[in-house]
């Protein structure tokens, strides 16, 4: 089949693309900037790349008419809160109008679980996008996921940042909110499984793992898998804005993404029961196993794409690409060497760093780090 893959430089699409190619499909990848898509790493001749910005309907004429299935994997969660709902509405409308002009029989949309009575602006926007994408010209299959656990993914890397860096966490009350995390492997299996499956046409499914956990339980379970002792103290006075700054300072996220995540994390995301996993014969992976699988990828240096690369709008300088390896301790290695004649004096100076001597840069920051 000929597949249209939107959001092709995104985290989910980059995991999905190799499987589509392995299964023999012809894949047309939609990107806003083709220079950010490394097509050279794909030797398969059945892949092509086109530039299309779904905020600009005139740019969508390059989309071929002979596609069979289209994946809608576009979201604006990293943009400003006041903007993303409108941007998502425009993108979805332009996508729908163009796809209705093609031969596509099915659109597959990955959304967020939205069963709570009161939704965050992000989840409300996702729900609105599903309504917009509904069409009489093609069948819509919607898969709704909560927290997705996988190496390189935003949720996993934020959890990792928090637990690896902080032995004691003073955390906001939304850590008591329940959610149903799902392994990235299961997400990809569901996306592949519903392709051309007529039973799933014009249906919506919540997808999640077998565990229902609070965010606090997720952090502590991660610590247990990693063999770390961690304590979490929940305080009721931390506002959403302060919570966003908490994530911003401790993790690698942006403020916009942190704000949207905090708003969504105040809402329970638990699946409504359905038979999709049994219909597609997909064994669900529990939370602890999904963490172990993520670290298997990290240790094998197989994290070929991460959310941090996606949110960065600049292209990496070629010489830096050779320095990139899978993060182990959550930091970039900056190694500099200088040969010295007197090794004893040099060693003594190294032992003196910190303490009464202080640090060569950012002394107050190092003291604050010590307190944390």
N, C-alpha and C positions, 0 to 999 in steps of 0.2 A: 504493500500500500504506500501511497505518497502522503507523507505527514508534514503538516505545518507546525513548527515548534516556535512559539513566541517566547519572549524573555529568555532567549537562548544563551545569554551570558550569565544567567542567574544560577543560584545554587541548585535548585531542583532540576532545572533543565540540563545542567551539566552532568548530573547523575543519571538522568533519563536518556540522554542522547546516545551514549555508547550501547545501551541495551537495545534501543530502536534499531541501530545499525547492525548489531549482532543478529537481530531477528530478521534481517534482510529487507527492512523498509527503506524507502527513499525519503530523506529528511531535508526539508527546506527550513533553514534556521533564520529567524527574524531577529535582527539586532539594530540598534540605533546607530552604532558606530562599528563598522566591520573591522577596524584596526584593533579592537579589543577582543576579537574572536580569533583564537589561534587555530585556524583550519589546518595548518601544516601538521599538527599532531594526529590528524585523522587520515589514514591511508585509504579509507573507503571512498570509492568513486561515487557513492550514492548520496553524498552530502553536498549541499550548496548553501551559500549565505547570501541573504539580501538585506539591504538597509531599509528599515521601515519604522517610522515613529507614529505610534497609534494616537498621539495627540494631534497629529497633522494628517488628515484624511487624504490629502493629495499625495502623500508619500507611500500610500498603500497599493498603488497600481502595479507595483512589481510583484505582488503576491500572485502566484500562478492560479489559474482557474481549475486545473485538473487535480486538486488535492482531494484526498478521501476523508482525512480526519485532521482536526486542528486542536492543538493544546493551548489553552489560555492560561499562561503562567505569569501574568503581569500584575504587579501591585505597586503602590506608591507609599509604602509604610515608612520609608526613610525620609520622606519629604515633610515639610512643615504641617502641623496639625490642621491649620486653617485651609490648606491647599489640597490635601490628598483625596478627600471625598469627591471634590469636583473633578480632579484629574482622573480618578478612577472611572467616574461616570463618562467622561469624554472618551477615554481609551476604550471602554467596553462598547460604547455606542458605535464608534468608528470601526472597531473590530467586527461587530455584528453585521453592520451594513456591508462591509467588504466581503465577509464570508458568505453572506446570503447570495452574492453574485457568483460564487464558485460552485463546484460540484460536491463540496463537502457534505457528508452524510451525518457526521457527528462532531460535536465540540465537547472537549473534556476540560472542565474547569476545576482547579484546585483552590478551595476556599477555606474559611475558618469556621469552626463549630460555633453556632449562634442560636443555642436553645434557651438561654437565659431570658428572663422578662426584660431586664435592663441591660443593654449592650453598650460596649465602648463605641466611640466614633469609628474606630477601625473596623470592628466586627459589623457594625451597622452598614458601613460602606461596602464591605464584602457581600453582605446580604442583598444590598441594592444592585450590585454588579450581577449577581445571579439572576435577578428579575430582568435586568436589561438584556442579558445574553439569551434568554428564552426566545425561541423562534419557531415558526411553523415551517421554515425552509430546511432546517436541520434538527437533529436530536441533540439535546443537551444532557450531559452526564456530569453531575457535580459531586465532587469528593470533598468533604469538610474535615480538616484535621486541626488538632490543637498544637501542643508543643511537639516539634519534630526533633528527634535525637539522632545526630550523626556528625561525624568528624567534619569540621569546617562550617557547620551550620550555625546560625546566629544563636539559637537557644542553647545548644550544647556548649558553644564556646563561652557564652556568658556564664552559664553554670560552672564551667571549668575555671574561668577567671576568678569567680567569687570563692569557690572552695579551695583552689590551689593557693590563693594569695592570703586569705583571711582565716586564721585559726579560731577567732571569735568574731561573730557577726552581730552587729546591732542592726536589726532588720525591721522593715515596715510590716504592718499587720496583714498586707495582702499575701504574705507568705503562707497564711492559713487557708488561702483559696484552693479549692480542689481542681485538678485537671486530669486528663487522661493522655499521657504522652505516647507517642508512636515512633518506632524506629524508622529511619530513612529508608531502610531496606524494604520494609512493609509498604511505605508510601509508594515507592517505585513499582512494587509488585501490583498494587491496586491500580495505578495509572496504566500500566501495561495490560492488566487483566481486563479492564472495562473496554478496551479498544475493540470496536466492532461487535461488542456483546449486546445483542438487541434487547436482552432482558433489562439492561441498565439504561436504555434510552429514555430520556425525559424523566429521569429519576435522580434523587439526591440522597447521598449516603454520608453518615458520620463515620469516620475511620479513626480508630485509636487502638492502643495496645491493651493488654489484659489487666493492667494496673491502674487503679484510681488513687492518686496521691495528692497531698498538698505540696506546694512549692517547697516548703520547709523539708518535708519528707524526701523530696527529690534531691535537694542539696545534701542531706545527711546520707542518703543512699549512695550518692556519688562518692562521698567521702569514704564510706565503708568499702566500696569497690576498690578505691585507690589506697586503702590502708591508712587513712588520715583521721586524726582525732579533731573533730570540729564541734563548736558550741554555737547555738543561734539563740539570741535574746530578741524577742519581738517587742517593739514599743508601739503604743497606739497613737503617738503624736506625730509620726512622720507623714507629712503631706505628700500628695502625688508629685509635686514639683521637687520637693526634697528627695523623694525616692528616686526620681529621674536623675538628679545630680549624684546620688549615691551610686547608681549604676554607671554613670558617666565617668566618675573619678576612679572607680575600682576596676571596671571592665574596659574593653576596647570599642564599645559602642559609641554612636553619635548621640547628641542630646535629642534630636528628633525621633530617632528609633527608640531610645530609652523612654521617652515620654509616651509614645504610642504603645510600647510594650507594657509599661506600668498601667496604663488605662485598661488594656486588655486583660492584664493579670488580676485585676480586681473582679473579673467576671468568671464564674465557673464554666469550664469547657469540658463537659462530660457527654459522651456519645449516647444518642438514642439507639436502642437495640435494632439491629438489622441482620440480614443473612448474607451480606456481601462476601465476607471472608470465607464462609462455607461454599457459597456459589462459585467462587474463584479458586477454592482449595488453597487458601493462604494461611499458613500457621503463624499466629501472632507472636511477636517477640516481646518478652517482658522488659521492664525498664533497666534492670541491672545488666541483663544480657546485651541490651542495646548500647550501654556504656562500654562494656567489654569489647564489642564489635568495633565501636568507634576508635578505641585505643589500639586495636589490632591494625586498623588502617594507618593510624598515626605512626606506630612503631615500624611499619613497613614503608613509611614515607609515601603513602598512596593518597594523601590529601591533595588532589590536583587542583582544587578550586575552593576558595573559602568566601564567606560572606563579607569579610573585610576587604578583599580584592574587589568585590562587586560594588560596595558602597564608595570605593575610591574612584573618582571620575578621571584620574590621570592614568596614562599608560606607563608601565614600569620601564625604566631605562634598561636597555638590553644587558649591560654589564651587571646590573643588580640581580637579574633573573638567575644567575649562576650561584648567588649567595643564598637563595631561598631554599629552606628545607622545612619539613613538618615541625611545628613548634612543639617542644617537649615541656619547657618550663614557663611558657607564656611570655617569652621575651625574644627580641632580636639580638643576635650575637654581634657585638662590635669588638673585634680582636685587633689590637695594635701591638707591635713588638719593637723593642729597642735594645740593642746589645750593650751591656754595661761591664766595666772591667772588674769592679769590686762587688762580688755577689753577696758578701756578708752584709755590707752596708745597705745594699738594695733590699735584701730580705728584711732587715730591721725596719726600714721605712714602710714596707708593706704591712708588717705587724702593727705599726703605729697608726694606720689609717682608722679613723673613727675614734671613739672614746674621747680623751682629752685633746687629742690632736685635731679631731674633726675630719671632714671630708673635703676633697678638692673642689667640689661644686655642690651647691644646694644644701648647705648644712642644715637649715631649718626643715627642709623636706625630708632629709634622712632621719632627723630626730622624730618627726611626725610618723614616719614609717616604722620607727622603733616602737613608738607607743601603740601603733596598730597591731 
